[in-house]
Amino acid sequence: MSPHHRRPALLAALVAPVLALSACASTSGDDGKVHALASFYPLQMVLEEVGGDRVDVDSLTPPGAEPHDVELSPAQVAALDAADLVVLQSGFQPSVDDAVAQTSPEHVVDAADRADLDSAATHDDGHAEDGHSDDEHADDEHADDGHDHDGLDPHFWLDPTRLAALAGPVADALSDIDPDGAATYRANADALVDRLTALDEEYAAALASCERRVLVTSHEAFGYLADRYGLEQVGISGIDPEAEPSPARLREVGDVVRDEGVTTIFFETLASPKVAQTLAADLGVEAAVLDPIEGVTDDSQDYFSIAEANLDALRVALSCS
Ligand SMILES: [Zn+2]
């Protein structure tokens, strides 16, 4: 139950001075568990899976909140300072970056260092090879983004193989904090990588043979997914889900929908679906949910169940056999 607190009291007294010198061991809570914070849901999922029973995980982004523009309370900043481990993605949530800079937690895993992020423009360059003409305009929109993630597309977790790359570093960090759990963390990380690899293989097989490959989305969160499975994303609102598309952009997307025979415009649940739903109604096509898995609104859902629902929606919209 409490792996850190199995030592007899006398031994604990003898080793206490040593522990006091070790910053890593000094912040564990009274329950003997490692206390870890994730900055938003997909990182939380990795922490929970790798940490298992030995780790208590909280998220800085409340369930159901949209993570791009999360604002931290003073209590959350204090929790960051007290956490044994923080898993975050620098460049994605400015208030989290600011809080980490103020508090300097002992152990930080930065997904941005692990995920091999692409610039949003790199996704678009891939599209240009397919002969579509939306690319320059997409770049203009990214330049207008309130905080444009240094020009990088943050949504790496929608490619399961990129999310899998975080499991090992999280296991290593937890093992530094709680060496007794090292074998458990390693086994849990391996199991998570196996599940994500199987999900990737399922996506690749299901999307290998589709009548259409253009994916029209409200918020441009699916660039890594599109790259991985040979699809082409055309976003209405750009990387920032709150950005308002211009009338010119809406006309361009309408042209793509007509030219490519697109049957479905995707919207999402956390950001406002209205622009995508209105455009779909105007063009006489379907509107359907494609979830960027930035947060979970329903406790019965998790990363894997949402990824399966997304795959079902993609197969229908793209007429995959
Ligand atoms: Zn997003």
py3Dmol code that shows the C-alpha trace and the ligand (Angstrom):
import py3Dmol

protein = """\
ATOM      1  CA  MET A   1       0.000   0.000   0.000  1.00  0.00           C
ATOM      2  CA  SER A   2       2.624   2.576   1.007  1.00  0.00           C
ATOM      3  CA  PRO A   3       5.892   1.530  -0.552  1.00  0.00           C
ATOM      4  CA  HIS A   4       7.889   4.457   0.837  1.00  0.00           C
ATOM      5  CA  HIS A   5       6.954   3.844   4.437  1.00  0.00           C
ATOM      6  CA  ARG A   6       7.730   0.192   5.024  1.00  0.00           C
ATOM      7  CA  ARG A   7      10.930   0.921   6.943  1.00  0.00           C
ATOM      8  CA  PRO A   8      10.888   0.342  10.720  1.00  0.00           C
ATOM      9  CA  ALA A   9      10.928   3.558  12.717  1.00  0.00           C
ATOM     10  CA  LEU A  10      14.473   3.064  13.995  1.00  0.00           C
ATOM     11  CA  LEU A  11      15.846   2.560  10.518  1.00  0.00           C
ATOM     12  CA  ALA A  12      13.851   5.536   9.349  1.00  0.00           C
ATOM     13  CA  ALA A  13      15.482   7.653  12.031  1.00  0.00           C
ATOM     14  CA  LEU A  14      18.921   6.479  10.912  1.00  0.00           C
ATOM     15  CA  VAL A  15      18.336   7.209   7.244  1.00  0.00           C
ATOM     16  CA  ALA A  16      16.411  10.434   7.803  1.00  0.00           C
ATOM     17  CA  PRO A  17      19.499  12.668   7.645  1.00  0.00           C
ATOM     18  CA  VAL A  18      20.452  11.055   4.348  1.00  0.00           C
ATOM     19  CA  LEU A  19      16.962  11.560   2.936  1.00  0.00           C
ATOM     20  CA  ALA A  20      17.021  15.167   4.052  1.00  0.00           C
ATOM     21  CA  LEU A  21      20.017  15.704   1.818  1.00  0.00           C
ATOM     22  CA  SER A  22      18.234  14.133  -1.108  1.00  0.00           C
ATOM     23  CA  ALA A  23      15.859  16.631  -2.640  1.00  0.00           C
ATOM     24  CA  CYS A  24      14.156  13.868  -4.596  1.00  0.00           C
ATOM     25  CA  ALA A  25      12.952  12.018  -1.520  1.00  0.00           C
ATOM     26  CA  SER A  26      12.000  15.022   0.579  1.00  0.00           C
ATOM     27  CA  THR A  27       8.672  15.927  -0.971  1.00  0.00           C
ATOM     28  CA  SER A  28       6.764  12.636  -0.939  1.00  0.00           C
ATOM     29  CA  GLY A  29       3.470  12.893   0.870  1.00  0.00           C
ATOM     30  CA  ASP A  30       2.425  11.208   4.066  1.00  0.00           C
ATOM     31  CA  ASP A  31       0.641   8.440   2.171  1.00  0.00           C
ATOM     32  CA  GLY A  32       3.937   7.159   0.804  1.00  0.00           C
ATOM     33  CA  LYS A  33       2.910   7.708  -2.753  1.00  0.00           C
ATOM     34  CA  VAL A  34       4.708   9.783  -5.319  1.00  0.00           C
ATOM     35  CA  HIS A  35       2.737  12.975  -6.013  1.00  0.00           C
ATOM     36  CA  ALA A  36       2.781  13.864  -9.674  1.00  0.00           C
ATOM     37  CA  LEU A  37       1.120  16.610 -11.677  1.00  0.00           C
ATOM     38  CA  ALA A  38       0.319  16.559 -15.364  1.00  0.00           C
ATOM     39  CA  SER A  39      -0.468  19.785 -17.158  1.00  0.00           C
ATOM     40  CA  PHE A  40      -3.312  18.299 -19.241  1.00  0.00           C
ATOM     41  CA  TYR A  41      -5.075  15.060 -20.081  1.00  0.00           C
ATOM     42  CA  PRO A  42      -2.914  12.985 -22.487  1.00  0.00           C
ATOM     43  CA  LEU A  43       0.120  13.598 -20.242  1.00  0.00           C
ATOM     44  CA  GLN A  44      -2.022  12.673 -17.217  1.00  0.00           C
ATOM     45  CA  MET A  45      -2.959   9.403 -18.916  1.00  0.00           C
ATOM     46  CA  VAL A  46       0.708   8.512 -19.447  1.00  0.00           C
ATOM     47  CA  LEU A  47       1.529   9.341 -15.808  1.00  0.00           C
ATOM     48  CA  GLU A  48      -1.397   7.272 -14.507  1.00  0.00           C
ATOM     49  CA  GLU A  49      -0.564   4.275 -16.682  1.00  0.00           C
ATOM     50  CA  VAL A  50       3.168   4.307 -15.935  1.00  0.00           C
ATOM     51  CA  GLY A  51       2.774   5.226 -12.253  1.00  0.00           C
ATOM     52  CA  GLY A  52       0.039   2.729 -11.459  1.00  0.00           C
ATOM     53  CA  ASP A  53      -0.779   2.330  -7.756  1.00  0.00           C
ATOM     54  CA  ARG A  54       2.457   3.927  -6.569  1.00  0.00           C
ATOM     55  CA  VAL A  55       1.676   7.397  -7.921  1.00  0.00           C
ATOM     56  CA  ASP A  56      -1.089   9.919  -7.189  1.00  0.00           C
ATOM     57  CA  VAL A  57      -1.732  11.979 -10.306  1.00  0.00           C
ATOM     58  CA  ASP A  58      -3.506  15.315 -10.556  1.00  0.00           C
ATOM     59  CA  SER A  59      -3.978  17.458 -13.641  1.00  0.00           C
ATOM     60  CA  LEU A  60      -3.548  21.222 -13.816  1.00  0.00           C
ATOM     61  CA  THR A  61      -6.283  21.372 -16.450  1.00  0.00           C
ATOM     62  CA  PRO A  62      -9.688  20.541 -14.911  1.00  0.00           C
ATOM     63  CA  PRO A  63     -11.614  17.660 -16.525  1.00  0.00           C
ATOM     64  CA  GLY A  64     -13.594  18.995 -19.449  1.00  0.00           C
ATOM     65  CA  ALA A  65     -11.664  22.276 -19.672  1.00  0.00           C
ATOM     66  CA  GLU A  66      -9.936  23.310 -22.859  1.00  0.00           C
ATOM     67  CA  PRO A  67      -6.185  23.201 -22.078  1.00  0.00           C
ATOM     68  CA  HIS A  68      -4.778  25.795 -24.515  1.00  0.00           C
ATOM     69  CA  ASP A  69      -5.655  28.795 -22.361  1.00  0.00           C
ATOM     70  CA  VAL A  70      -5.840  27.287 -18.878  1.00  0.00           C
ATOM     71  CA  GLU A  71      -5.122  29.767 -16.051  1.00  0.00           C
ATOM     72  CA  LEU A  72      -3.625  28.397 -12.828  1.00  0.00           C
ATOM     73  CA  SER A  73      -4.917  29.344  -9.388  1.00  0.00           C
ATOM     74  CA  PRO A  74      -2.457  30.233  -6.610  1.00  0.00           C
ATOM     75  CA  ALA A  75      -3.273  26.847  -5.047  1.00  0.00           C
ATOM     76  CA  GLN A  76      -2.284  25.078  -8.264  1.00  0.00           C
ATOM     77  CA  VAL A  77       0.990  27.005  -8.409  1.00  0.00           C
ATOM     78  CA  ALA A  78       1.665  25.892  -4.830  1.00  0.00           C
ATOM     79  CA  ALA A  79       0.817  22.291  -5.799  1.00  0.00           C
ATOM     80  CA  LEU A  80       3.303  22.537  -8.653  1.00  0.00           C
ATOM     81  CA  ASP A  81       5.969  23.610  -6.197  1.00  0.00           C
ATOM     82  CA  ALA A  82       5.169  20.672  -3.888  1.00  0.00           C
ATOM     83  CA  ALA A  83       4.865  17.965  -6.554  1.00  0.00           C
ATOM     84  CA  ASP A  84       7.495  15.243  -6.791  1.00  0.00           C
ATOM     85  CA  LEU A  85       7.179  15.242 -10.576  1.00  0.00           C
ATOM     86  CA  VAL A  86       5.582  17.552 -13.124  1.00  0.00           C
ATOM     87  CA  VAL A  87       4.897  16.358 -16.660  1.00  0.00           C
ATOM     88  CA  LEU A  88       4.139  19.243 -18.977  1.00  0.00           C
ATOM     89  CA  GLN A  89       4.560  20.420 -22.538  1.00  0.00           C
ATOM     90  CA  SER A  90       6.456  23.695 -22.759  1.00  0.00           C
ATOM     91  CA  GLY A  91       5.211  26.157 -25.357  1.00  0.00           C
ATOM     92  CA  PHE A  92       1.617  24.902 -25.186  1.00  0.00           C
ATOM     93  CA  GLN A  93       0.156  26.370 -21.984  1.00  0.00           C
ATOM     94  CA  PRO A  94       1.787  29.728 -21.180  1.00  0.00           C
ATOM     95  CA  SER A  95       0.433  29.940 -17.621  1.00  0.00           C
ATOM     96  CA  VAL A  96       1.954  26.537 -16.807  1.00  0.00           C
ATOM     97  CA  ASP A  97       5.300  27.620 -18.281  1.00  0.00           C
ATOM     98  CA  ASP A  98       5.180  30.793 -16.174  1.00  0.00           C
ATOM     99  CA  ALA A  99       4.346  28.874 -12.990  1.00  0.00           C
ATOM    100  CA  VAL A 100       7.150  26.366 -13.546  1.00  0.00           C
ATOM    101  CA  ALA A 101       9.593  29.208 -14.121  1.00  0.00           C
ATOM    102  CA  GLN A 102       8.508  30.727 -10.769  1.00  0.00           C
ATOM    103  CA  THR A 103       8.611  27.536  -8.733  1.00  0.00           C
ATOM    104  CA  SER A 104      11.281  25.316 -10.371  1.00  0.00           C
ATOM    105  CA  PRO A 105       9.932  21.849  -9.387  1.00  0.00           C
ATOM    106  CA  GLU A 106      12.575  19.196  -8.664  1.00  0.00           C
ATOM    107  CA  HIS A 107      11.605  16.786 -11.434  1.00  0.00           C
ATOM    108  CA  VAL A 108      10.112  17.884 -14.721  1.00  0.00           C
ATOM    109  CA  VAL A 109       9.489  15.834 -17.846  1.00  0.00           C
ATOM    110  CA  ASP A 110       8.838  18.140 -20.785  1.00  0.00           C
ATOM    111  CA  ALA A 111       6.919  16.399 -23.553  1.00  0.00           C
ATOM    112  CA  ALA A 112       8.111  19.061 -25.985  1.00  0.00           C
ATOM    113  CA  ASP A 113      11.621  17.610 -25.611  1.00  0.00           C
ATOM    114  CA  ARG A 114      10.403  14.086 -26.388  1.00  0.00           C
ATOM    115  CA  ALA A 115       7.724  14.409 -29.031  1.00  0.00           C
ATOM    116  CA  ASP A 116       9.801  15.624 -31.977  1.00  0.00           C
ATOM    117  CA  LEU A 117       7.300  18.420 -32.656  1.00  0.00           C
ATOM    118  CA  ASP A 118       6.813  19.689 -36.181  1.00  0.00           C
ATOM    119  CA  SER A 119       6.037  23.237 -37.132  1.00  0.00           C
ATOM    120  CA  ALA A 120       2.454  23.714 -38.274  1.00  0.00           C
ATOM    121  CA  ALA A 121       3.963  24.879 -41.558  1.00  0.00           C
ATOM    122  CA  THR A 122       5.694  21.493 -41.970  1.00  0.00           C
ATOM    123  CA  HIS A 123       2.345  19.736 -41.997  1.00  0.00           C
ATOM    124  CA  ASP A 124       1.220  22.207 -44.653  1.00  0.00           C
ATOM    125  CA  ASP A 125       4.318  21.636 -46.790  1.00  0.00           C
ATOM    126  CA  GLY A 126       3.332  17.984 -46.886  1.00  0.00           C
ATOM    127  CA  HIS A 127      -0.079  19.001 -48.163  1.00  0.00           C
ATOM    128  CA  ALA A 128       1.405  21.198 -50.874  1.00  0.00           C
ATOM    129  CA  GLU A 129       2.863  18.097 -52.519  1.00  0.00           C
ATOM    130  CA  ASP A 130      -0.676  16.867 -52.992  1.00  0.00           C
ATOM    131  CA  GLY A 131      -1.441  19.936 -55.071  1.00  0.00           C
ATOM    132  CA  HIS A 132      -3.887  21.702 -52.761  1.00  0.00           C
ATOM    133  CA  SER A 133      -3.767  25.436 -52.489  1.00  0.00           C
ATOM    134  CA  ASP A 134      -4.809  26.228 -48.914  1.00  0.00           C
ATOM    135  CA  ASP A 135      -1.272  26.299 -47.596  1.00  0.00           C
ATOM    136  CA  GLU A 136      -0.228  29.969 -47.729  1.00  0.00           C
ATOM    137  CA  HIS A 137      -3.444  31.014 -46.064  1.00  0.00           C
ATOM    138  CA  ALA A 138      -3.003  28.478 -43.286  1.00  0.00           C
ATOM    139  CA  ASP A 139       0.421  30.006 -42.606  1.00  0.00           C
ATOM    140  CA  ASP A 140      -1.110  33.481 -42.343  1.00  0.00           C
ATOM    141  CA  GLU A 141      -3.524  32.228 -39.723  1.00  0.00           C
ATOM    142  CA  HIS A 142      -0.785  30.643 -37.664  1.00  0.00           C
ATOM    143  CA  ALA A 143       1.114  33.924 -37.636  1.00  0.00           C
ATOM    144  CA  ASP A 144      -1.984  35.550 -36.103  1.00  0.00           C
ATOM    145  CA  ASP A 145      -2.294  32.964 -33.333  1.00  0.00           C
ATOM    146  CA  GLY A 146      -2.407  34.614 -29.905  1.00  0.00           C
ATOM    147  CA  HIS A 147       0.370  32.351 -28.658  1.00  0.00           C
ATOM    148  CA  ASP A 148       1.504  30.302 -31.574  1.00  0.00           C
ATOM    149  CA  HIS A 149       3.508  27.678 -29.651  1.00  0.00           C
ATOM    150  CA  ASP A 150       6.705  29.051 -31.246  1.00  0.00           C
ATOM    151  CA  GLY A 151       5.207  27.996 -34.570  1.00  0.00           C
ATOM    152  CA  LEU A 152       5.092  24.348 -33.440  1.00  0.00           C
ATOM    153  CA  ASP A 153       1.972  22.216 -33.608  1.00  0.00           C
ATOM    154  CA  PRO A 154       1.468  20.968 -30.027  1.00  0.00           C
ATOM    155  CA  HIS A 155      -0.996  18.134 -30.756  1.00  0.00           C
ATOM    156  CA  PHE A 156       1.559  15.298 -30.900  1.00  0.00           C
ATOM    157  CA  TRP A 157      -0.567  12.915 -28.765  1.00  0.00           C
ATOM    158  CA  LEU A 158      -2.938  12.266 -31.667  1.00  0.00           C
ATOM    159  CA  ASP A 159      -0.140  10.181 -33.219  1.00  0.00           C
ATOM    160  CA  PRO A 160       0.028   7.213 -30.797  1.00  0.00           C
ATOM    161  CA  THR A 161       3.656   6.504 -31.664  1.00  0.00           C
ATOM    162  CA  ARG A 162       4.658  10.014 -30.572  1.00  0.00           C
ATOM    163  CA  LEU A 163       2.761   9.683 -27.296  1.00  0.00           C
ATOM    164  CA  ALA A 164       4.468   6.318 -26.714  1.00  0.00           C
ATOM    165  CA  ALA A 165       7.827   8.117 -26.741  1.00  0.00           C
ATOM    166  CA  LEU A 166       6.867   9.793 -23.455  1.00  0.00           C
ATOM    167  CA  ALA A 167       6.421   6.534 -21.494  1.00  0.00           C
ATOM    168  CA  GLY A 168      10.129   5.766 -21.054  1.00  0.00           C
ATOM    169  CA  PRO A 169      11.136   9.252 -19.829  1.00  0.00           C
ATOM    170  CA  VAL A 170       8.209   9.265 -17.362  1.00  0.00           C
ATOM    171  CA  ALA A 171       9.274   5.830 -16.063  1.00  0.00           C
ATOM    172  CA  ASP A 172      12.852   7.076 -15.672  1.00  0.00           C
ATOM    173  CA  ALA A 173      11.767  10.164 -13.725  1.00  0.00           C
ATOM    174  CA  LEU A 174       9.500   8.136 -11.422  1.00  0.00           C
ATOM    175  CA  SER A 175      12.325   5.658 -10.856  1.00  0.00           C
ATOM    176  CA  ASP A 176      14.644   8.488  -9.778  1.00  0.00           C
ATOM    177  CA  ILE A 177      12.060   9.628  -7.226  1.00  0.00           C
ATOM    178  CA  ASP A 178      11.017   6.139  -6.090  1.00  0.00           C
ATOM    179  CA  PRO A 179      13.783   3.636  -6.914  1.00  0.00           C
ATOM    180  CA  ASP A 180      11.871   0.758  -5.262  1.00  0.00           C
ATOM    181  CA  GLY A 181       9.262   1.094  -7.996  1.00  0.00           C
ATOM    182  CA  ALA A 182      11.677   1.123 -10.925  1.00  0.00           C
ATOM    183  CA  ALA A 183      10.811  -2.353 -12.198  1.00  0.00           C
ATOM    184  CA  THR A 184       7.087  -1.613 -11.921  1.00  0.00           C
ATOM    185  CA  TYR A 185       7.424   1.683 -13.787  1.00  0.00           C
ATOM    186  CA  ARG A 186       9.439   0.011 -16.531  1.00  0.00           C
ATOM    187  CA  ALA A 187       6.893  -2.798 -16.941  1.00  0.00           C
ATOM    188  CA  ASN A 188       3.995  -0.314 -16.939  1.00  0.00           C
ATOM    189  CA  ALA A 189       5.742   1.837 -19.543  1.00  0.00           C
ATOM    190  CA  ASP A 190       6.342  -1.193 -21.750  1.00  0.00           C
ATOM    191  CA  ALA A 191       2.669  -2.180 -21.468  1.00  0.00           C
ATOM    192  CA  LEU A 192       1.551   1.331 -22.418  1.00  0.00           C
ATOM    193  CA  VAL A 193       3.894   1.377 -25.406  1.00  0.00           C
ATOM    194  CA  ASP A 194       2.434  -1.969 -26.494  1.00  0.00           C
ATOM    195  CA  ARG A 195      -1.138  -0.619 -26.314  1.00  0.00           C
ATOM    196  CA  LEU A 196      -0.233   2.534 -28.228  1.00  0.00           C
ATOM    197  CA  THR A 197       1.614   0.484 -30.850  1.00  0.00           C
ATOM    198  CA  ALA A 198      -1.457  -1.731 -31.298  1.00  0.00           C
ATOM    199  CA  LEU A 199      -3.647   1.375 -31.643  1.00  0.00           C
ATOM    200  CA  ASP A 200      -1.291   2.745 -34.295  1.00  0.00           C
ATOM    201  CA  GLU A 201      -1.450  -0.511 -36.227  1.00  0.00           C
ATOM    202  CA  GLU A 202      -5.245  -0.516 -36.020  1.00  0.00           C
ATOM    203  CA  TYR A 203      -5.399   3.054 -37.387  1.00  0.00           C
ATOM    204  CA  ALA A 204      -2.951   2.271 -40.192  1.00  0.00           C
ATOM    205  CA  ALA A 205      -4.944  -0.781 -41.279  1.00  0.00           C
ATOM    206  CA  ALA A 206      -8.335   0.930 -41.023  1.00  0.00           C
ATOM    207  CA  LEU A 207      -7.267   4.049 -42.921  1.00  0.00           C
ATOM    208  CA  ALA A 208      -5.195   2.321 -45.595  1.00  0.00           C
ATOM    209  CA  SER A 209      -7.953   2.211 -48.161  1.00  0.00           C
ATOM    210  CA  CYS A 210     -10.423   5.111 -48.150  1.00  0.00           C
ATOM    211  CA  GLU A 211     -12.343   6.861 -50.908  1.00  0.00           C
ATOM    212  CA  ARG A 212     -11.334  10.300 -49.622  1.00  0.00           C
ATOM    213  CA  ARG A 213      -8.278  11.539 -47.734  1.00  0.00           C
ATOM    214  CA  VAL A 214      -9.205  15.162 -46.910  1.00  0.00           C
ATOM    215  CA  LEU A 215     -10.088  15.834 -43.300  1.00  0.00           C
ATOM    216  CA  VAL A 216     -11.926  19.137 -42.657  1.00  0.00           C
ATOM    217  CA  THR A 217     -11.678  20.038 -38.965  1.00  0.00           C
ATOM    218  CA  SER A 218     -12.745  23.038 -36.889  1.00  0.00           C
ATOM    219  CA  HIS A 219      -9.509  23.310 -34.893  1.00  0.00           C
ATOM    220  CA  GLU A 220      -6.304  22.246 -36.590  1.00  0.00           C
ATOM    221  CA  ALA A 221      -5.416  19.583 -34.030  1.00  0.00           C
ATOM    222  CA  PHE A 222      -5.020  16.600 -36.351  1.00  0.00           C
ATOM    223  CA  GLY A 223      -1.847  17.412 -38.292  1.00  0.00           C
ATOM    224  CA  TYR A 224       0.210  14.620 -36.701  1.00  0.00           C
ATOM    225  CA  LEU A 225      -2.610  12.136 -37.129  1.00  0.00           C
ATOM    226  CA  ALA A 226      -2.993  13.164 -40.779  1.00  0.00           C
ATOM    227  CA  ASP A 227       0.751  12.881 -41.366  1.00  0.00           C
ATOM    228  CA  ARG A 228       0.941   9.459 -39.769  1.00  0.00           C
ATOM    229  CA  TYR A 229      -1.906   7.931 -41.768  1.00  0.00           C
ATOM    230  CA  GLY A 230      -1.563   9.715 -45.101  1.00  0.00           C
ATOM    231  CA  LEU A 231      -4.533  12.059 -44.689  1.00  0.00           C
ATOM    232  CA  GLU A 232      -4.714  15.756 -45.446  1.00  0.00           C
ATOM    233  CA  GLN A 233      -6.030  18.128 -42.765  1.00  0.00           C
ATOM    234  CA  VAL A 234      -7.828  21.317 -43.786  1.00  0.00           C
ATOM    235  CA  GLY A 235      -8.492  23.348 -40.639  1.00  0.00           C
ATOM    236  CA  ILE A 236     -11.116  26.048 -40.333  1.00  0.00           C
ATOM    237  CA  SER A 237      -9.809  27.896 -37.269  1.00  0.00           C
ATOM    238  CA  GLY A 238      -6.104  27.109 -37.138  1.00  0.00           C
ATOM    239  CA  ILE A 239      -4.061  25.719 -34.266  1.00  0.00           C
ATOM    240  CA  ASP A 240      -5.786  27.858 -31.624  1.00  0.00           C
ATOM    241  CA  PRO A 241      -9.356  26.573 -31.170  1.00  0.00           C
ATOM    242  CA  GLU A 242     -10.637  30.018 -30.147  1.00  0.00           C
ATOM    243  CA  ALA A 243      -9.398  31.841 -33.268  1.00  0.00           C
ATOM    244  CA  GLU A 244     -12.189  33.227 -35.486  1.00  0.00           C
ATOM    245  CA  PRO A 245     -11.847  32.198 -39.131  1.00  0.00           C
ATOM    246  CA  SER A 246     -12.055  34.977 -41.691  1.00  0.00           C
ATOM    247  CA  PRO A 247     -14.831  35.003 -44.320  1.00  0.00           C
ATOM    248  CA  ALA A 248     -12.101  34.363 -46.910  1.00  0.00           C
ATOM    249  CA  ARG A 249     -10.993  31.259 -45.023  1.00  0.00           C
ATOM    250  CA  LEU A 250     -14.565  29.975 -44.820  1.00  0.00           C
ATOM    251  CA  ARG A 251     -14.905  30.406 -48.602  1.00  0.00           C
ATOM    252  CA  GLU A 252     -11.650  28.487 -49.164  1.00  0.00           C
ATOM    253  CA  VAL A 253     -12.769  25.638 -46.949  1.00  0.00           C
ATOM    254  CA  GLY A 254     -16.087  25.607 -48.830  1.00  0.00           C
ATOM    255  CA  ASP A 255     -14.161  25.283 -52.086  1.00  0.00           C
ATOM    256  CA  VAL A 256     -12.151  22.348 -50.704  1.00  0.00           C
ATOM    257  CA  VAL A 257     -15.357  20.637 -49.524  1.00  0.00           C
ATOM    258  CA  ARG A 258     -16.912  20.953 -52.992  1.00  0.00           C
ATOM    259  CA  ASP A 259     -13.757  20.135 -54.989  1.00  0.00           C
ATOM    260  CA  GLU A 260     -12.850  17.097 -52.891  1.00  0.00           C
ATOM    261  CA  GLY A 261     -16.350  15.751 -52.379  1.00  0.00           C
ATOM    262  CA  VAL A 262     -15.949  16.064 -48.603  1.00  0.00           C
ATOM    263  CA  THR A 263     -18.992  14.593 -46.825  1.00  0.00           C
ATOM    264  CA  THR A 264     -18.273  15.605 -43.248  1.00  0.00           C
ATOM    265  CA  ILE A 265     -16.972  18.635 -41.377  1.00  0.00           C
ATOM    266  CA  PHE A 266     -15.574  17.698 -37.986  1.00  0.00           C
ATOM    267  CA  PHE A 267     -16.086  19.687 -34.824  1.00  0.00           C
ATOM    268  CA  GLU A 268     -15.095  18.982 -31.252  1.00  0.00           C
ATOM    269  CA  THR A 269     -16.715  19.045 -27.884  1.00  0.00           C
ATOM    270  CA  LEU A 270     -14.517  21.320 -25.747  1.00  0.00           C
ATOM    271  CA  ALA A 271     -14.154  24.287 -28.109  1.00  0.00           C
ATOM    272  CA  SER A 272     -17.210  25.975 -29.625  1.00  0.00           C
ATOM    273  CA  PRO A 273     -18.651  23.824 -32.415  1.00  0.00           C
ATOM    274  CA  LYS A 274     -20.784  26.587 -33.918  1.00  0.00           C
ATOM    275  CA  VAL A 275     -18.547  27.716 -36.797  1.00  0.00           C
ATOM    276  CA  ALA A 276     -18.068  24.160 -38.078  1.00  0.00           C
ATOM    277  CA  GLN A 277     -21.736  23.259 -37.651  1.00  0.00           C
ATOM    278  CA  THR A 278     -22.894  26.396 -39.472  1.00  0.00           C
ATOM    279  CA  LEU A 279     -20.462  25.823 -42.325  1.00  0.00           C
ATOM    280  CA  ALA A 280     -21.573  22.197 -42.670  1.00  0.00           C
ATOM    281  CA  ALA A 281     -25.221  23.270 -42.778  1.00  0.00           C
ATOM    282  CA  ASP A 282     -24.443  25.958 -45.388  1.00  0.00           C
ATOM    283  CA  LEU A 283     -22.611  23.417 -47.569  1.00  0.00           C
ATOM    284  CA  GLY A 284     -25.145  20.647 -47.088  1.00  0.00           C
ATOM    285  CA  VAL A 285     -22.685  18.159 -45.558  1.00  0.00           C
ATOM    286  CA  GLU A 286     -22.609  16.304 -42.256  1.00  0.00           C
ATOM    287  CA  ALA A 287     -21.122  17.674 -39.051  1.00  0.00           C
ATOM    288  CA  ALA A 288     -19.554  15.055 -36.769  1.00  0.00           C
ATOM    289  CA  VAL A 289     -17.364  14.965 -33.676  1.00  0.00           C
ATOM    290  CA  LEU A 290     -13.631  14.329 -33.949  1.00  0.00           C
ATOM    291  CA  ASP A 291     -12.152  14.677 -30.481  1.00  0.00           C
ATOM    292  CA  PRO A 292      -8.634  16.158 -30.154  1.00  0.00           C
ATOM    293  CA  ILE A 293      -8.311  14.289 -26.804  1.00  0.00           C
ATOM    294  CA  GLU A 294      -7.235  17.441 -25.007  1.00  0.00           C
ATOM    295  CA  GLY A 295      -9.519  16.677 -22.069  1.00  0.00           C
ATOM    296  CA  VAL A 296     -12.038  14.082 -20.954  1.00  0.00           C
ATOM    297  CA  THR A 297     -15.555  15.211 -20.123  1.00  0.00           C
ATOM    298  CA  ASP A 298     -16.968  11.799 -19.256  1.00  0.00           C
ATOM    299  CA  ASP A 299     -15.384   9.484 -16.662  1.00  0.00           C
ATOM    300  CA  SER A 300     -16.283   6.421 -18.689  1.00  0.00           C
ATOM    301  CA  GLN A 301     -14.018   7.672 -21.501  1.00  0.00           C
ATOM    302  CA  ASP A 302     -10.244   7.626 -21.770  1.00  0.00           C
ATOM    303  CA  TYR A 303      -7.559   8.199 -24.387  1.00  0.00           C
ATOM    304  CA  PHE A 304      -8.051   4.786 -25.948  1.00  0.00           C
ATOM    305  CA  SER A 305     -11.847   4.811 -26.063  1.00  0.00           C
ATOM    306  CA  ILE A 306     -11.865   8.296 -27.608  1.00  0.00           C
ATOM    307  CA  ALA A 307      -9.223   7.254 -30.143  1.00  0.00           C
ATOM    308  CA  GLU A 308     -11.459   4.307 -31.126  1.00  0.00           C
ATOM    309  CA  ALA A 309     -14.488   6.602 -31.503  1.00  0.00           C
ATOM    310  CA  ASN A 310     -12.387   8.978 -33.619  1.00  0.00           C
ATOM    311  CA  LEU A 311     -11.331   6.102 -35.855  1.00  0.00           C
ATOM    312  CA  ASP A 312     -14.964   5.061 -36.339  1.00  0.00           C
ATOM    313  CA  ALA A 313     -15.870   8.647 -37.288  1.00  0.00           C
ATOM    314  CA  LEU A 314     -12.975   8.842 -39.746  1.00  0.00           C
ATOM    315  CA  ARG A 315     -13.884   5.552 -41.429  1.00  0.00           C
ATOM    316  CA  VAL A 316     -17.448   6.742 -41.995  1.00  0.00           C
ATOM    317  CA  ALA A 317     -16.484  10.222 -43.195  1.00  0.00           C
ATOM    318  CA  LEU A 318     -13.741   9.009 -45.544  1.00  0.00           C
ATOM    319  CA  SER A 319     -15.555   5.836 -46.703  1.00  0.00           C
ATOM    320  CA  CYS A 320     -12.775   3.455 -45.734  1.00  0.00           C
ATOM    321  CA  SER A 321     -13.166  -0.173 -46.599  1.00  0.00           C
TER     322      SER A 321
END
"""
ligand_1 = """\
1
ZN
Zn -5.593 22.110 -29.484
"""
view = py3Dmol.view(width=600, height=400)
view.addModel(protein, "pdb")
view.setStyle({"model": 0}, {"cartoon": {"style": "trace"}})
view.addModel(ligand_1, "xyz")
view.setStyle({"model": 1}, {"stick": {}})
view.zoomTo()
view.show()
